[in-house]
Amino acid sequence: MPTAPPPASICLLRTSALGDVTHVLPLIHTLRAGFPLARLTWIVGKLEHKLVGDVPDVEFVVFDKSMGLDGMRNVRLALEGRRFDVLLHMQVALRANVLSLGVHARRRVGYDHARAKDLHGLTINERIPARTGEHVLDAIGSFCEPLGLKQTTVHWDLPIPVEAAAWAADQLPDDAPWLLINAVSSHSVRNWSAAGYAAVADHAQQALGWRVALTGGPSKSERQLGDAIRAHMHSTPVDLIGRDTLKRALALYRRAAAVLSPDAGPMHMANAVGTPVIGLHAASNPARSGPYSDRRWCVDRYAAAAHKFMGRAVEDLPWGTKIERPGVMDLIHIDDVIERLEALDQARRHGLLRC
């Protein structure tokens, strides 16, 4: 049962990153269903706002981390004179903890002791239930529990503008299933090899009759890896790197039959619009940070990485341990990824996909 009396105003603080802000959307729906009259305010990063800023019935306060202290000051000024019934403080980084001090709230809900760090405990007065073995989305969803709610359903309803959908339709015609390759993570050690991506892309086009498109942002690293993939390929992909916006990327993912990606924001964006994801995991545990809806198609070499780089079994590692070591993604072999792609293709042909 929801808390009584219900809160009239709730502030959510989760500024980054792209994948993590998609995990907040199911919580938004849970709060809206439980407290339909509450005013929801979300402090979110500038880039991330471009992805979620059109979610209805939510007030957004944008934090530009590139501005340093001025960015924090702007958030504080935007909230000056306001007091919330509840702050849901869902980010434990030191910068976010400092930012939270500009939010005046009677109840300040944060992470349990095990997951709190960087002085997080000094900025809150309540904690979510202490659990281990949770996916990040479920951990974020548990922030409603101190308010008397329970997140029992998960849906995203992330808006895609008509313009973005029309642009994506022009890029990806309905003449074949599309494999979209987003090759780059913000953590470079999570990136797989250009030769690996190229071999999978060739197999998709030549053996399975799929078409392939390369996607990604305008950064130098994304352009360089995209060029390297093309150089290794024997077939020709559609190159959309640097040509889309976040909303256009969502529209592309929604049209795709599958998205191939390391642990990165596009993995979760694709999952949020219902597209199967072939996730490449060695540096991170897919049970914690893989595509939430369906991890059947992931290549999971996290246990092998734990053994090789940590000398330990997975069950002996603290939950959430990242094994971001040079060469960790070499544990993923081309045949591993092709096998998952072929299994997904068979499921698609027999109408057995779900997401």
C-alpha positions as CSV (number, residue, x, y, z in Angstrom):
1,M,0.0,0.0,0.0
2,P,1.3,3.5,-0.8
3,T,2.5,5.7,2.0
4,A,-0.2,7.9,3.7
5,P,-0.6,10.7,3.2
6,P,0.8,10.4,-0.3
7,P,3.6,12.7,-1.3
8,A,2.6,15.8,-3.2
9,S,6.1,16.3,-4.8
10,I,8.9,13.9,-5.6
11,C,12.3,14.8,-6.9
12,L,14.3,12.2,-8.7
13,L,18.0,12.6,-9.1
14,R,19.7,10.5,-11.8
15,T,21.8,12.5,-14.1
16,S,23.5,9.8,-16.2
17,A,24.3,7.7,-18.1
18,L,22.1,7.0,-21.1
19,G,21.4,3.4,-20.2
20,D,20.8,4.2,-16.6
21,V,18.2,6.9,-17.3
22,T,16.2,4.4,-19.4
23,H,16.1,2.3,-16.2
24,V,14.4,5.2,-14.4
25,L,11.4,5.2,-16.8
26,P,9.7,2.2,-15.3
27,L,10.0,3.8,-11.9
28,I,8.3,6.9,-13.3
29,H,5.3,4.8,-14.4
30,T,5.2,3.1,-11.0
31,L,5.2,6.4,-9.1
32,R,2.6,7.9,-11.5
33,A,0.3,4.9,-10.9
34,G,0.7,5.0,-7.1
35,F,0.6,8.7,-6.6
36,P,-1.3,10.2,-9.6
37,L,-1.5,13.7,-8.1
38,A,2.1,14.0,-7.2
39,R,4.3,16.4,-9.0
40,L,7.4,14.6,-10.4
41,T,10.7,16.6,-11.0
42,W,13.7,14.9,-12.5
43,I,17.3,16.2,-12.3
44,V,18.9,14.8,-15.4
45,G,22.1,15.3,-17.4
46,K,22.1,17.6,-20.5
47,L,22.8,14.7,-23.0
48,E,20.4,12.4,-21.2
49,H,17.6,15.0,-21.4
50,K,17.7,14.8,-25.1
51,L,16.7,11.2,-24.8
52,V,14.0,11.4,-22.0
53,G,13.1,15.1,-21.9
54,D,9.8,14.6,-23.8
55,V,8.4,12.0,-21.3
56,P,5.0,13.5,-20.4
57,D,3.9,14.8,-16.9
58,V,7.5,15.2,-15.7
59,E,9.3,18.4,-14.9
60,F,12.9,18.3,-15.9
61,V,15.8,20.2,-14.4
62,V,18.8,19.9,-16.6
63,F,22.3,19.5,-15.2
64,D,25.2,20.4,-17.5
65,K,28.2,18.7,-15.9
66,S,30.6,20.3,-18.4
67,M,30.0,23.6,-16.6
68,G,31.4,22.3,-13.3
69,L,30.4,24.3,-10.3
70,D,28.3,26.6,-12.4
71,G,26.2,23.7,-13.6
72,M,25.5,22.7,-10.0
73,R,24.7,26.4,-9.2
74,N,22.2,26.5,-12.0
75,V,20.4,23.5,-10.7
76,R,20.3,25.0,-7.2
77,L,18.9,28.3,-8.6
78,A,16.3,26.4,-10.6
79,L,15.1,24.8,-7.3
80,E,15.5,27.8,-5.1
81,G,12.7,28.3,-2.7
82,R,11.2,24.9,-3.4
83,R,10.8,22.0,-0.9
84,F,9.9,18.5,-1.9
85,D,8.2,15.8,0.1
86,V,10.7,13.2,-1.1
87,L,14.1,13.1,-2.9
88,L,14.9,9.8,-4.6
89,H,18.7,10.0,-4.8
90,M,19.6,7.3,-7.3
91,Q,23.2,8.1,-8.1
92,V,26.1,7.6,-5.7
93,A,29.0,9.4,-7.5
94,L,30.6,12.2,-5.5
95,R,29.4,14.9,-8.0
96,A,25.8,13.7,-7.7
97,N,26.0,13.6,-3.9
98,V,27.2,17.2,-3.9
99,L,24.4,18.1,-6.4
100,S,21.8,16.6,-4.1
101,L,22.6,19.1,-1.4
102,G,20.8,21.7,-3.5
103,V,17.5,19.7,-3.2
104,H,15.5,20.5,-0.1
105,A,13.4,17.5,0.9
106,R,12.0,16.2,4.1
107,R,12.6,12.5,3.1
108,R,15.8,11.7,1.3
109,V,15.9,8.1,0.0
110,G,19.2,6.7,-1.1
111,Y,21.1,3.4,-1.5
112,D,21.7,0.8,1.2
113,H,25.0,0.7,3.0
114,A,26.6,-1.8,0.7
115,R,25.9,0.2,-2.5
116,A,26.5,3.7,-1.1
117,K,29.9,5.4,-1.7
118,D,31.5,8.8,-2.0
119,L,29.8,10.2,1.1
120,H,26.3,9.1,-0.3
121,G,25.2,8.2,3.2
122,L,25.7,11.8,4.5
123,T,23.2,13.2,1.9
124,I,20.2,10.9,2.7
125,N,18.1,9.9,5.7
126,E,16.4,6.7,4.4
127,R,17.7,3.8,2.4
128,I,16.2,1.3,-0.1
129,P,16.2,-2.4,0.9
130,A,19.6,-4.0,1.1
131,R,19.7,-6.6,-1.6
132,T,22.3,-8.3,-3.8
133,G,22.1,-10.0,-7.2
134,E,19.7,-7.3,-8.6
135,H,19.7,-5.9,-12.1
136,V,20.4,-2.2,-12.1
137,L,16.8,-1.5,-13.3
138,D,15.4,-3.5,-10.4
139,A,17.6,-1.6,-7.9
140,I,16.4,1.7,-9.3
141,G,12.8,0.4,-9.2
142,S,13.2,-0.4,-5.5
143,F,13.4,3.3,-4.7
144,C,9.6,3.4,-4.5
145,E,9.5,0.8,-1.7
146,P,10.2,3.2,1.2
147,L,7.1,5.1,-0.1
148,G,5.0,2.0,0.2
149,L,4.9,1.0,-3.4
150,K,6.3,-2.0,-5.3
151,Q,7.4,-2.0,-8.9
152,T,5.6,-5.1,-10.3
153,T,5.5,-4.2,-14.0
154,V,8.2,-2.8,-16.2
155,H,7.5,-0.7,-19.3
156,W,9.3,2.3,-20.8
157,D,6.9,4.1,-23.2
158,L,9.8,6.2,-24.5
159,P,8.5,8.8,-27.0
160,I,9.8,8.7,-30.6
161,P,8.9,11.8,-32.6
162,V,7.3,11.3,-36.0
163,E,10.2,13.0,-37.7
164,A,12.6,10.5,-36.2
165,A,10.5,7.5,-37.2
166,A,10.2,8.8,-40.8
167,W,14.0,9.3,-41.0
168,A,14.7,5.8,-39.7
169,A,12.2,4.4,-42.2
170,D,14.2,6.1,-45.0
171,Q,17.4,4.6,-43.8
172,L,16.2,1.0,-43.1
173,P,13.7,-0.1,-45.7
174,D,11.6,-3.2,-45.0
175,D,13.3,-5.3,-47.6
176,A,15.2,-7.5,-45.1
177,P,15.8,-7.9,-41.4
178,W,18.3,-5.4,-40.2
179,L,21.2,-6.0,-37.8
180,L,22.4,-2.7,-36.3
181,I,25.9,-2.7,-34.9
182,N,26.7,-0.1,-32.2
183,A,30.4,-1.0,-31.6
184,V,31.6,1.6,-29.1
185,S,31.1,1.8,-25.3
186,S,32.1,4.9,-23.3
187,H,34.5,2.4,-21.5
188,S,37.0,1.5,-24.2
189,V,38.0,-1.8,-22.6
190,R,34.4,-3.0,-23.2
191,N,34.8,-2.6,-27.0
192,W,35.2,-5.7,-29.1
193,S,37.5,-6.0,-32.1
194,A,36.8,-4.5,-35.6
195,A,37.6,-7.8,-37.2
196,G,35.0,-9.5,-34.9
197,Y,32.3,-7.1,-35.8
198,A,33.1,-7.4,-39.5
199,A,33.0,-11.2,-39.5
200,V,29.6,-11.2,-37.8
201,A,28.3,-8.5,-40.2
202,D,29.5,-10.5,-43.2
203,H,27.8,-13.6,-41.9
204,A,24.5,-11.8,-41.3
205,Q,24.5,-10.4,-44.9
206,Q,26.0,-13.3,-46.8
207,A,24.7,-16.4,-44.9
208,L,21.4,-15.2,-43.3
209,G,20.2,-12.6,-45.8
210,W,20.1,-9.8,-43.3
211,R,21.2,-6.3,-44.0
212,V,23.6,-4.5,-41.7
213,A,23.9,-0.9,-40.5
214,L,26.6,0.7,-38.4
215,T,25.4,3.2,-35.9
216,G,27.0,5.5,-33.3
217,G,27.7,9.1,-32.4
218,P,30.0,11.6,-34.0
219,S,33.0,11.0,-31.7
220,K,36.4,10.3,-33.1
221,S,36.6,6.8,-31.5
222,E,33.2,5.8,-33.0
223,R,34.3,7.0,-36.5
224,Q,37.6,5.2,-36.3
225,L,36.2,1.9,-35.2
226,G,33.4,2.1,-37.8
227,D,36.0,2.7,-40.5
228,A,38.0,-0.3,-39.2
229,I,34.9,-2.5,-39.3
230,R,34.2,-1.5,-42.9
231,A,37.8,-2.1,-43.9
232,H,37.6,-5.7,-42.6
233,M,34.3,-6.5,-44.2
234,H,33.8,-8.3,-47.5
235,S,30.3,-7.0,-47.8
236,T,29.0,-3.4,-47.6
237,P,27.1,-2.1,-44.6
238,V,25.0,1.1,-44.4
239,D,27.0,3.6,-42.5
240,L,24.9,5.8,-40.2
241,I,27.7,6.7,-37.7
242,G,27.4,10.3,-36.7
243,R,24.2,10.9,-38.7
244,D,21.5,10.3,-36.1
245,T,20.3,12.0,-33.0
246,L,19.3,10.1,-29.8
247,K,15.7,10.1,-30.9
248,R,16.6,9.0,-34.4
249,A,18.7,6.2,-32.9
250,L,15.7,5.0,-30.9
251,A,13.7,4.9,-34.1
252,L,16.5,2.9,-35.9
253,Y,16.6,0.4,-33.0
254,R,12.8,0.0,-33.1
255,R,13.0,-0.9,-36.8
256,A,15.9,-3.4,-36.4
257,A,15.6,-7.1,-36.0
258,A,18.5,-7.1,-33.6
259,V,21.1,-4.7,-32.2
260,L,24.7,-5.9,-31.6
261,S,26.4,-3.9,-28.8
262,P,28.8,-4.1,-25.9
263,D,27.6,-3.0,-22.5
264,A,26.7,0.6,-23.5
265,G,23.7,3.0,-23.5
266,P,22.4,1.8,-27.0
267,M,22.0,-1.7,-25.6
268,H,19.4,-0.4,-23.1
269,M,17.9,2.0,-25.5
270,A,17.2,-0.8,-28.0
271,N,15.8,-3.0,-25.2
272,A,13.5,-0.1,-24.2
273,V,11.9,0.0,-27.6
274,G,11.4,-3.8,-27.7
275,T,14.3,-4.9,-29.9
276,P,16.4,-8.0,-29.1
277,V,20.0,-7.3,-28.2
278,I,23.1,-9.4,-28.8
279,G,25.0,-8.1,-25.8
280,L,28.8,-8.7,-25.6
281,H,29.7,-9.2,-22.0
282,A,33.1,-10.0,-20.5
283,A,34.0,-6.9,-18.5
284,S,30.6,-6.7,-16.9
285,N,28.0,-9.1,-15.6
286,P,24.9,-9.3,-18.0
287,A,22.7,-10.4,-15.0
288,R,23.4,-7.0,-13.5
289,S,23.7,-4.7,-16.5
290,G,22.7,-6.6,-19.6
291,P,19.5,-6.0,-21.7
292,Y,16.7,-6.2,-19.1
293,S,13.9,-7.9,-21.0
294,D,15.7,-10.8,-22.7
295,R,19.3,-11.9,-22.2
296,R,19.1,-15.1,-24.2
297,W,21.0,-13.6,-27.0
298,C,23.9,-12.2,-25.0
299,V,27.4,-13.7,-25.2
300,D,28.5,-14.0,-21.6
301,R,32.2,-14.5,-20.8
302,Y,32.1,-12.7,-17.5
303,A,32.8,-16.0,-15.6
304,A,35.8,-16.6,-17.8
305,A,37.1,-13.1,-17.2
306,A,36.7,-13.5,-13.4
307,H,38.8,-16.6,-13.6
308,K,41.5,-15.2,-15.9
309,F,41.9,-11.7,-14.5
310,M,40.7,-12.0,-10.9
311,G,41.6,-15.7,-10.1
312,R,38.1,-16.1,-8.6
313,A,34.8,-17.6,-9.4
314,V,31.9,-15.3,-10.2
315,E,30.0,-16.2,-7.0
316,D,33.0,-15.1,-4.9
317,L,33.1,-11.6,-6.4
318,P,31.1,-8.7,-4.9
319,W,28.0,-8.1,-6.9
320,G,28.6,-5.5,-9.6
321,T,32.4,-6.0,-9.9
322,K,33.6,-4.8,-13.3
323,I,36.5,-6.5,-14.9
324,E,37.7,-3.7,-17.1
325,R,41.1,-5.0,-18.0
326,P,42.9,-4.7,-21.3
327,G,42.2,-7.7,-23.5
328,V,39.1,-8.9,-21.5
329,M,36.9,-8.7,-24.6
330,D,39.2,-11.0,-26.4
331,L,37.5,-13.8,-24.5
332,I,34.5,-13.3,-26.8
333,H,35.1,-15.3,-30.0
334,I,33.6,-14.7,-33.4
335,D,31.9,-18.1,-33.4
336,D,30.2,-17.3,-30.0
337,V,28.5,-14.2,-31.5
338,I,27.6,-15.9,-34.8
339,E,26.0,-18.8,-32.8
340,R,23.8,-16.3,-30.9
341,L,22.9,-14.4,-34.1
342,E,21.8,-17.7,-35.8
343,A,19.8,-18.7,-32.8
344,L,18.0,-15.3,-32.8
345,D,17.4,-15.6,-36.5
346,Q,15.7,-19.0,-36.0
347,A,13.6,-17.7,-33.2
348,R,12.6,-14.7,-35.4
349,R,11.6,-17.0,-38.3
350,H,9.5,-19.1,-36.0
351,G,7.9,-16.1,-34.2
352,L,9.4,-17.0,-30.9
353,L,11.0,-13.6,-30.0
354,R,10.0,-11.6,-27.0
355,C,11.3,-8.4,-25.5
